[in-house]
Amino acid sequence: MSGMGHAEDEITPFLKARRAALDAATLGLPDGIARRRVRGLRREEVAQLAGISVDYYTRIEQGRAPAISDAVLDAVARALHLTSAEHTYLRNITAPGRRAGRGTCEGSGPRPEVRPQIRELLDAMGDVVPAFVYGPGMDLLAWNRLAGRVAFDFDALAEAELNTARLVFLRPEARALYPEWENVAQGIVAILRSEAAQHVGRARVREVICDLREASEEFRRFWDEQTVLDPDIGTKHIRHPEVGDLMVTFESFPLPTDPGQRLCTYTASKGSATEERLRMLADRVGVGVA
């Protein structure tokens, strides 16, 4: 998928999708002289709501507007009713540094190293809290033993397969592990889209996206929906083959001194069946860190 890093390739489909997602009638906008043929806002309506000219909005949507001010981006975000995550994504893809050069799908170099102190932290949580570190493109960089058995057996995988996005989309057992597979898959795509707009690790993110667009028709479909989500918190239902259903809350924490790396934890409500099942699983696999 050439062109992943080219600003126009990201701005245009994103803003078009957000326009199409809005209901003009709900916003109190009339059909006008010519009846509205498709659902969504016209460019001139977004421009009017944002308080800018139609020509200027058109140039923004086409990726031809240099040095867009924060005030204008905020106005466009309000007009399109963007979420906080979508607003951040818009800022990232329209930043001046994003507009030079066309991205490729070439290799991105070796995986980042995880600091010993972070590995010690993973180990310390290992008997009750599944925890792992992932890098750009959702590469799995380190994990404790409990995390390595909650879903996939990380220890049994080759390094090239240690990537959350690849596991969810390309491993057949993923659909049995995740009863709500489609929600998990859409969340993965949304996180990759958010990462693709950032600077750190962008080459690796492009590489993963390119590979999955080629290998998975479902990934391509979800990618074209232009969804952006906050990757920091959520819930997940995992159907473990040994201990049964797990309902966990995940939290993702950026590691400020290790750009592009995030620490992710799975926790269960105190006294819940999931908490008990995680303890059972911990007893079976022992503790430690990979």
C-alpha positions in Angstrom: 0.0 0.0 0.0 2.2 2.8 -1.2 1.4 6.3 0.0 0.6 5.6 3.6 2.6 8.5 4.8 1.3 11.0 2.2 -0.9 13.6 3.9 -3.5 13.7 1.2 -4.0 9.9 1.4 -5.0 10.3 5.0 -6.8 13.7 5.2 -9.1 13.2 2.2 -10.7 9.9 3.1 -10.9 10.8 6.8 -12.8 14.1 6.3 -15.0 12.6 3.6 -16.0 9.7 5.9 -16.7 12.1 8.8 -18.9 14.3 6.6 -20.8 11.2 5.4 -21.3 10.0 9.0 -23.4 13.1 10.0 -27.1 13.4 9.5 -27.9 16.8 8.1 -31.5 16.6 9.3 -30.5 16.0 12.8 -28.2 19.0 12.7 -31.2 21.1 11.4 -29.7 21.6 7.9 -32.2 21.8 5.0 -32.0 19.8 1.8 -31.8 23.0 -0.3 -33.0 23.5 -3.8 -31.5 20.2 -5.0 -32.6 17.3 -2.8 -29.9 15.6 -0.8 -28.9 12.5 -2.8 -26.8 10.9 -0.1 -26.7 11.0 3.7 -24.1 13.4 5.2 -23.0 17.0 4.9 -21.8 18.8 1.8 -18.5 20.6 1.8 -20.2 24.0 1.8 -22.2 23.0 4.9 -19.1 22.0 6.8 -17.5 25.2 5.8 -20.5 27.2 7.0 -20.5 25.4 10.3 -16.8 26.0 10.8 -17.0 29.6 9.8 -14.5 29.4 6.9 -14.8 29.7 3.1 -15.9 26.7 1.0 -12.7 27.1 -1.0 -10.5 26.9 2.1 -12.4 23.9 3.5 -12.1 22.2 0.1 -8.3 22.7 0.1 -8.1 21.3 3.6 -10.1 18.2 2.7 -7.9 17.7 -0.4 -4.7 18.1 1.6 -3.7 21.3 -0.2 -3.9 23.8 2.7 -0.5 24.5 4.2 0.0 25.6 7.8 -3.6 25.2 9.1 -4.1 27.0 12.3 -5.2 25.3 15.5 -8.3 27.6 15.6 -9.4 26.4 12.1 -8.8 22.8 13.0 -10.8 23.2 16.1 -13.6 24.8 14.1 -13.6 21.9 11.6 -13.6 19.4 14.4 -16.6 21.1 16.0 -18.4 21.2 12.7 -17.8 17.5 12.1 -18.6 16.6 15.7 -15.3 14.8 16.1 -14.4 12.9 19.2 -11.4 13.8 21.2 -9.4 10.9 19.6 -10.6 12.0 16.1 -9.6 15.6 16.8 -6.1 14.5 17.8 -5.8 12.4 14.7 -6.9 15.3 12.5 -4.2 17.5 14.2 -1.6 14.8 13.6 -2.3 14.2 9.9 -2.5 17.9 9.1 0.7 18.8 11.0 3.4 20.4 8.7 5.9 17.6 9.4 3.4 15.1 8.0 3.2 16.8 4.6 6.6 16.1 3.2 7.4 12.9 1.4 5.4 9.8 0.4 5.6 6.8 2.8 6.4 3.3 1.6 5.9 -0.2 2.9 9.6 -1.0 3.2 11.1 -2.7 6.3 11.4 -0.6 9.5 14.5 -2.1 11.2 15.0 -4.0 14.4 12.5 -4.1 17.3 12.9 -1.6 20.1 14.5 -2.9 23.3 12.5 -3.0 26.6 14.3 -1.5 29.6 15.2 -4.0 32.4 13.3 -1.9 34.8 10.1 -2.4 32.8 10.7 -6.1 32.6 11.0 -6.2 36.4 7.7 -4.3 36.6 6.1 -6.9 34.3 7.5 -9.7 36.5 6.2 -8.1 39.7 2.7 -8.1 38.4 2.9 -11.6 36.9 1.0 -13.6 39.5 -2.3 -11.6 39.3 -2.1 -9.0 36.5 -1.5 -10.0 32.8 0.8 -7.2 31.5 2.8 -6.7 28.3 4.7 -4.0 26.4 3.9 -3.3 22.8 5.7 -1.0 20.4 4.8 0.8 17.1 2.5 -1.2 14.9 1.3 -3.2 17.9 4.5 -5.4 18.0 4.6 -7.4 21.3 8.0 -6.6 22.9 7.8 -8.1 26.3 5.2 -9.8 28.6 4.8 -11.6 31.9 3.9 -15.3 31.9 0.3 -14.7 32.8 -0.1 -12.3 29.8 1.6 -14.9 27.6 -1.2 -17.4 28.4 -4.3 -15.3 28.6 -5.0 -15.6 24.9 -2.3 -16.7 22.5 0.8 -18.6 23.6 3.3 -15.8 23.0 6.3 -18.0 24.0 5.5 -20.5 21.2 5.4 -17.8 18.5 8.2 -16.7 16.1 9.2 -13.1 16.5 7.6 -12.1 13.2 4.2 -13.3 14.6 4.5 -11.4 17.8 2.2 -8.6 16.7 -1.3 -8.1 18.2 -2.8 -7.0 14.9 -1.4 -9.9 12.9 -2.6 -12.4 15.6 -6.2 -11.0 15.6 -6.5 -10.9 11.8 -4.4 -13.8 10.6 -4.7 -16.5 13.2 -7.8 -18.7 12.8 -8.0 -19.3 16.6 -8.6 -15.6 17.2 -12.3 -15.9 16.4 -12.7 -18.6 19.1 -10.6 -16.7 21.6 -12.6 -13.4 21.1 -16.4 -14.0 21.0 -16.7 -10.4 20.1 -14.1 -10.7 17.4 -15.4 -8.0 15.1 -15.3 -5.4 17.9 -11.7 -6.4 18.8 -10.6 -6.3 15.2 -12.2 -2.8 14.6 -10.4 -1.6 17.7 -7.1 -2.9 16.4 -7.6 -1.0 13.1 -8.6 2.2 14.9 -5.5 2.0 17.1 -3.3 1.5 14.1 -4.9 4.5 12.4 -4.2 6.6 15.4 -0.5 5.4 15.5 -0.1 6.0 11.8 -0.7 9.7 12.4 2.1 9.9 14.9 5.8 10.4 14.3 7.4 7.7 16.5 7.7 4.4 14.7 5.7 5.5 11.7 7.7 3.3 9.3 6.8 0.1 11.3 3.1 1.1 11.6 3.0 1.6 7.8 4.7 -1.8 7.3 2.1 -3.6 9.5 -0.8 -1.8 7.8 0.5 -2.6 4.3 0.9 -6.3 5.2 -2.5 -6.6 6.6 -4.2 -4.7 3.8 -2.7 -7.3 1.4 -3.4 -10.3 3.6 -6.9 -9.6 5.0 -10.0 -8.5 3.2 -11.7 -7.7 6.5 -8.8 -5.5 7.6 -9.1 -3.6 4.3 -12.9 -3.1 4.9 -12.4 -1.9 8.5 -9.5 0.4 7.5 -11.7 2.1 4.9 -14.2 2.9 7.5 -11.8 5.6 8.8 -12.5 4.9 12.5 -10.2 6.4 15.2 -10.4 5.3 18.9 -8.6 6.2 22.1 -6.3 3.2 22.6 -5.8 3.7 26.4 -8.8 2.0 28.0 -11.5 -0.6 27.2 -12.9 -4.0 27.9 -12.3 -7.4 26.4 -14.0 -10.7 26.5 -11.6 -13.7 26.1 -12.8 -17.3 25.9 -9.8 -19.1 27.4 -9.7 -22.8 26.4 -8.6 -23.9 29.9 -10.2 -21.6 32.5 -13.2 -20.3 30.7 -14.5 -16.9 29.9 -12.5 -13.8 31.1 -14.0 -10.3 31.2 -11.1 -8.0 31.6 -10.5 -4.2 31.6 -7.4 -3.1 29.7 -5.4 0.0 30.4 -2.6 1.2 28.2 0.1 3.6 29.5 2.6 5.3 27.3 6.2 5.0 28.6 7.5 8.6 28.4 11.2 7.6 28.4 10.7 4.9 25.8 9.0 6.6 22.8 6.5 4.4 20.9 6.3 1.9 23.7 3.2 1.3 25.8 2.5 -0.8 28.9 -0.8 -2.6 28.8 -2.5 -4.4 31.7 -5.6 -6.6 32.0 -7.5 -6.4 35.3 -10.6 -8.0 36.6 -13.2 -6.8 39.1 -12.4 -7.8 42.7 -14.3 -10.9 43.7 -15.3 -11.7 40.1 -15.2 -15.0 38.4 -12.5 -13.6 36.1 -10.3 -12.7 39.0 -10.5 -16.3 40.3 -9.9 -17.7 36.8 -6.8 -15.5 36.4 -5.4 -16.8 39.7 -6.1 -20.4 38.5 -4.3 -19.6 35.3 -1.4 -18.1 37.1 -1.1 -21.2 39.2 -0.9 -23.3 36.1 1.7 -21.3 34.2 3.9 -20.0 37.1 5.3 -16.5 37.1 8.1 -14.7 35.3 8.6 -12.5 32.3 9.5 -13.2 28.7 
